[in-house]
């Protein structure tokens, strides 16, 4: 009998908020959960609240000095000594400034990703989704790229230590999954695959195709840096061929995937020009590979996504629909213009600063075609072939 999937969520996770002007806005969680509920796709029985990660779990990836610095800066009014040291830990930047209750909120997010791993690895659930997670940039001793603790790295380490799992990590955020890659760059039992806009033009500037792992882990770091203005066909061509071959070769016990949805054409922080079609296709591919190679064991996390009104709720909604085998997924195959719930649209349109889309998928017929499409596709194919050099 197919095990029911679980949706890890607690409203407390919306407290991960640097300031009111910051682009990382967790209102997108509220919008996504409400969309799924109004679509009749998220019953209360599927939702599990996370528990905070322990210090011991955080220290499996992060240094004690860093964790202590995060705690000190989480006070309502941090001491002057802690503030003076914030820069040493990357917590005084415009991207990643410290904020009240930072440790408590982020430890709960890490705990959510750990809970997702436990649910899947113990067989309580076939798949688990934790949209509050996916903070993939944080380093062992540094906050970086909107990320304080790296829940993905801690959850993968937990899967290794507690269950002895070989983990395939798949990162589909438009920004390179640098923190997770570097956490396991010399670990042969963790394979990281990241598709992202090339670091020549976009944060964090890493993720080159020649970053392949080191020592006995050489070949377990795979990067697909695509060109700016890449569209659906080229993005999916690169990912499908490389991921299919990597999964078959690596033979994971668990897949952990990060689903930042900032490769969409509407996202303000990147230059890739994909549509909602990739956010339907990528979960379907990962879902198939999970059943093909690791008995369906699949943990999916959130990530980036900065058009919180038009993109994130639909992309993450499609992820849950696929992960939970909801009938709407099959319906979308035959009804490209399937509408969003009218109750969701009527509730949120008055608050939205932009006109909300009325369908799950985009009408690309009204989009202006990208110039240099053929050149971009050819360059991405060349990158794909280089990425596959050491994959049998």
N, C-alpha and C positions, 0 to 999 in steps of 0.2 A: 504494500500500500504506500502511495506517495505521501511523504511527510509534509505537513503544512509549513510554509515559510514564516519567518518572524520579521517584524518591523520594529527595530530598536529606536525608541523615541521618548523624550521627555521634554516638556515645554521649557524646562530649565536650560536646555541647550541653546535656546535663543538668546541667552545671556552672554554668549560669546560675541561680544560687540565692542570694538575698540573705541569708537565715538560715533556721533550722529552723522558725520560727514564721510566716514570711512566706507569704501566700496564693498567691503565684506559685511553683508547685511543679512543676518539670520532670519529676517522676516520671511525669507524665501522658504524656510522650513514650514512656517505657519501656512503660507500660501499653498505649498505642495500637499501638506496633510489635508488641508481643507478641500483641495481639488479632488484628491483620491476619495475622501469621504463622500463628497457630493456626487462622485461618479459611481458610488456604491461598490468601490473596490478595496476599501480598507476597513474591515470590521474591527471592533474594539478587541476582540479575542486574539488578533494578530499582533497587537502592540505590546511590547515589553519595555519597561523603563530600565535605563542603565544604572549601575552602581559605580561609584567613583573608583578609579584605579588606585591601588595602594602605592605607597612610596617605593616599595620593593619592585613593583611592576614598572613604575616610571624609570627606576634606576637600571632596569635591564637595557635601556637605550641611552638615557640622559645621565649626565654627570651629577653627582651630589651637589656640587657647587652651583650648577645651573638650577636645579630644582629648588635649592634654598633661596637663590636670587628671585625666582618666580614667586615663591611664597612671600618673601619680604616685600616685593613690589605689589602684592595683591591686597595689601591693607588699604582701608579707605583713605588714609593719609600716610603713605610710606615715610619711613625715617630718611633723613637727609643722606645718611651713609649709603642706604640702599639705592637711592635715586642717582647718586654720584657714580655708582657701579653699573647702572642699567646699560650704559653704552657697551660695556665689555661683553654683555650677553645679548646684544642686538635688540634690546627692549626699549629703546628710546628713539626709534626711527619713525618716520611718517607711515611706513608700511606696517610696522609691528610695535606700536607703543603699548606700554603697560597700562592696565586698567583695573579697577576694583574687582575683587573676587576672581581674578584671572586664574589663579591656581585651582580653585574649587571647581569653576565651570569647566576648565580644560581637562582636569582630572576625570570629571564625569564623562566627558566626550571620549577620552581614552578608555574609560571603563565600558562605554557602550560598544566600542569595537572589540574589546576583549570578550564581552558577553556574546557578541555575534559569533566569534570563533568558538566559544564554548558550546553554544547552541548547536552549531553545525558539527563540530568534531565529536560531541557526545551522542550524536544521532537524534537529538531532540527535535531538530529542524533540518530540512534538506538544504535550504538556503536561508540567508539572513541579510537584511539590508539595514545599514546604519547611515542615514543621510547626514547626520551631524558630524560624522567622521570624515576622513580623507585629508587631514592637515599634513600634507606630504612634504612640505619644505623644511620643517623644523629640524635642526641639527642637534647632536648630542649636548652641545654646550652653548646653543645660540638660537634665539627666536629669529625667524626669517620668512619673508614672503607671506605675511598674514597668519603665520602658524607659530604657536607657542610650544606645545608638546606634539610629537609625531605619533598620533594614535595608530597609524598604519604600521609603522615600524614596531611599536610595542606589541601590537596584536600579532604580527608575524612572529616576533620573538617568542611570544607566549605559545603560539602554535608549535613552534620548534621545541621549546623547553618542556612543555607539559605533555604534548602528544607525539613528539618525534616526527613531525610532519615535514615533508618537502613541500615548499610553498612556491607557487607561481604568482607573482604580483604583476598585475596589468594596470597601467596608468594611462587613462585616455583624456586627462586634463590637457588643455592646450599649452600649459607650462610644464616643463620637464619635471618629473618626479625625483628631484635631486636628493632630498633627505632620505628617502627609502633606498635609493640606489646606493648612496654612500654608506648607509648603515650595514649593508650586506654585500659590499663590493668584493670581499674576500671570503664569502660564505657559499660553498658549493651547493648547499641544500636550499638556497633561495635564489630563484631566477626572477629578475626584474625586467619588464618590458614596458617602455614608455614611448607613446606616439605623441608628438608635440610640435608646435611651431619652432623652427630653428632658433637656437640661442644667439644667432648673429644679430637678431633684431628684438628679442623678447627676453624678459626675466625668466629664469635666473642666469641665462648665458651659458648653461651647460647642456649636456645631453647630446653631445656629438656622437656620430656613428662609430667612432673608434674608441669610445668608452665601453670596454667589454668585460670588465672584471679583472681580478688579479690573482696570481698564484693558482691554486687548485680550482678557483672559481672563474678562471678565464673562460669567456664564452657564455656566462650566465647573466651578463648585463647586456641588454639589447635596446638600442635606441633608434627611433625613426623620426628624425628631425625633418619635418616637411616645410615647404616653402610658404611664405605669405601668400594669401589669396587662394590657397588650396581649397578645392570644392569637394563635394560628397564622393564622387566617383574615385578620385585619386586617393583621398583619405582612406576610404574603405578598401580599395585595392591593396594599398600598402599594409594595412592592419590585418586583413584577412589572410593573406598569403604568409606573412611572417608569423603571426600568432598561431596559426594552424600548425605550421612546421615546428615552432618552438614547443608548443604543448605536447605534440607527439613525441618529440625527442626528450624533453625534460621529465615527462610522466609525473606530474605533481600529485600529492595527496590532498591538496587544498588549493583552490584558486581564491585569491583576494584581489578584488578589482576596485580601482578608484575612478569615480565617474564625474569629475569636473566637467561642466557643460559650457565652457567658455570658448570652444572652437566654433560656436555658432556665429553667423554673420552679424547678428545684432549685438554681440558682446562688445563692450567698450574698451576692453583691455587687451585685445589681440587683433591679429590681422588675417586670420583664417576665415574662410567664407563658406562654411558648411551650413546645412539646414537641419531641421528636426529629423530628417530621414536617418542620419547617422546615429541618433539617439534611440531610434527604434532598432537599427541593424546591429549596433555593437553589443547591447545586452543579449540579443538573440544568438550571436556568435559565441559569446562567452558562456551562455547557458548551455549551448550544444556541447562545447568543449568540456565543460564541467561534468556533464553526464557521460561523455565519451571517455574521459581519462581519470576522473577521481570520484566516481560514484555520486556525482551531483554535488559534491561539497563545494559550496560557493558562498563567500562573504563579499558583499558589495558595499562600498562606502561612497559618501558624497565627495565634495571637493570644491573647486572653484566654480564660478558662475555669477556674473555681475549684472546681467539684465534679469533682475529678480521677478519682473512682471511677465514678460513675454516669453522667456526662455526656460528658466530654471523649473518652474512648476510643471511644465509640459515634459521636459526632458527627464526629470526625476520621476514624474508620474509614469512615463513610458517604461522606465527601468523597473518600477514595482509591478506594473502590469505584466511585463515579460517574466520577471522573477517568480511571480505568483500564478503564472499560466492563466491569467484572467481572460475571459471570452472577448474582451475588447481588442486584444492583440490580434486574434484571428479576424475580427471585424475590420480592423485597419488594413489588412491585406487586400480587402475587396472594396473598401470604402475610404478612399484617400481623403475625402473632405468630411470625415466624421467629426461632428461638433463637440465642443467642450460643454460641460453641464451649464445650462442657462442660469441656474441658481448661483454658481460660482462666478460667472461673468457679471451678473447683476450685483453681487455683493462687493466685488473688488474693483470694478470699473470706476466707480466714483472716487476711489482713493488712488488709482493708478495715474501717474503723470503721462502715460502713453496709452494709445488705443490698444486694448488687449486683443490678441488673436482669438478667433471664434472656433478654430478647429485644432485638433491635436497636431496635425502636420502642417507644414508651410505650403502655400501656393507659390512654387518657385517660378511659375510662368510670368509673374509680374516683376521678378527680380531682373536687374540689369546684368547681362552676362559678363563674367570677368574677362578682361583682356589677358593675353598671354596664356590662355588655358593650356594649349598644347605644350608650350615650353615648360610650364610648371609641372604638368603631368610627367613629362620626360625626365625632368630633374628628380622628381620624387621616385620614379622607377629606378633611377641610378642609385639613389640613396638606399632604397629597399634592397637592391641586389648586393650592395656592400654590407648591409646589416645581416644578410643571410650567409655571408662568406663562411662562417664557422658553425652554421646550423646544418646538421646532416639532413 
